[in-house]
Amino acid sequence: MNIFCKVNVDALIFTDCGSFGAGILIRDHNEFFVKAKPVTQSGTPEPREAEAWALMKAVQWITQLELNNVIIETDCKIVGMR
């Protein structure tokens, strides 16, 4: 059996503050909370760019944590791998 973890990523844009960010959440193979991380950046990108940036930040964190067998979930339909 392959043990995996799931990483959920969601971007947010705060136009009134001139910033954007993301919430990154890691759950284990039983869907139990493991760890979370907020990340922020100044600027007001287009939603697609904010979602791509959030995905990049999640991948960087996954790499830093040396996680294997990771499923990444995002609610964005316009950012993905081909």
Long-range contacts (C-beta under 8 A, 24 or more apart in sequence): 2-69, 3-29, 3-69, 4-29, 4-69, 4-70, 4-71, 5-29, 5-34, 5-67, 5-69, 5-70, 5-71, 6-31, 6-70, 6-71, 6-72, 6-73, 7-58, 7-62, 7-67, 7-70, 7-71, 7-72, 7-73, 8-73, 8-74, 9-51, 9-54, 9-55, 9-57, 9-58, 9-72, 9-73, 9-74, 10-54, 10-74, 10-75, 11-47, 11-50, 11-51, 11-53, 11-54, 11-76, 12-50, 13-44, 13-45, 13-47, 13-50, 15-44, 18-42, 18-43, 18-44, 19-43, 19-44, 20-44, 20-45, 20-50, 20-53, 21-54, 22-50, 22-53, 22-54, 22-57, 22-58, 24-54, 24-57, 24-58, 24-61, 26-65, 26-67, 35-65, 37-61, 47-76, 47-78, 48-76, 48-78, 48-79, 51-76, 51-78, 51-79, 52-79, 55-79
